[in-house]
Amino acid sequence: MTGVVHRVGVIMAELAEATVPLSLTDLTHCTGLPKTTVHRLLASMCDAGLVRRAGAGFLLGLAVPRVGVPARPSFALPRRWYLPHLVELYERTHQMVSLGVLVGDEVEFIERIYGPERLDDGAEDADRLPAALTAAGPVLLAFAQAEPPRRPGKATAGAGLARSLADIRRRRIAVHADASDTGAFRAAAPVIDRAGRVVAAVEIGGGGCPGVCVTMLVEQVRRTAHALTAAARCLN
């Protein structure tokens, strides 16, 4: 039993350090454990809620606290104030609508309304994701003091990233469009409180959307973010 606990701890330690989902191959390489052992333990850990799937990889389970990261995000705007705006955005677009907040180097989606078009990237099935895998993440990071997360094993082009975040701050929108012919995309805009702090981001995402449709949806998500900002600024 002690050996099993040790191996589980080794896997969880690697996942705790990761800013993007780690695949079975990644975890096998990082831990030095046999691939069959890692596969078997991951299945049991997923069942126990210690680990969750994110696309083709794995992240720590939502029930596992992260050191130095609050277990639950705070968002001052009551649900009865923000939910009607999200519902209205969904009714105008029929795309997936989300409201996310920054928790450490991840985005937690505190509200989601699913549309008929599904993105085949696994992200829709997770309520907390590395910021880099979302459109809301770059928006929140652009206005945050913390340094953006970096992908393990890859050099980060610091100057290019700084320019990208500066552009997001200027335009107050982040858009990620799939380079393939599927038309899949995500877009997000910030929600700003009366103190001028970005406290959340509205994200919209879907598939099968041509360029002209993306332009319209960007304006719609921007409009909803403005409405939520106005509501947030009314709070004492």
Sequence and secondary structure as in RCSB ss.txt:
>XXXX:A:sequence
MTGVVHRVGVIMAELAEATVPLSLTDLTHCTGLPKTTVHRLLASMCDAGLVRRAGAGFLLGLAVPRVGVPARPSF
ALPRRWYLPHLVELYERTHQMVSLGVLVGDEVEFIERIYGPERLDDGAEDADRLPAALTAAGPVLLAFAQAEPPR
RPGKATAGAGLARSLADIRRRRIAVHADASDTGAFRAAAPVIDRAGRVVAAVEIGGGGCPGVCVTMLVEQVRRTA
HALTAAARCLN
>XXXX:A:secstr
 HHHHHHHHHHHHHHHH SS B HHHHHHHH   HHHHHHHHHHHHHHTSEEEETTEEEE TTS  TTS SS   
 S HHHHHHHHHHHHHHH SEEEEEEEETTEEEEEEEE  SS  TTSGGG SEEEGGGSSHHHHHHHTSSS    
 TTS   HHHHHHHHHHHHHHT EEEE SSTT  EEEEEEEE TTS EEEEEEEEESS  HHHHHHHHHHHHHHH
HHHHHHHTT  
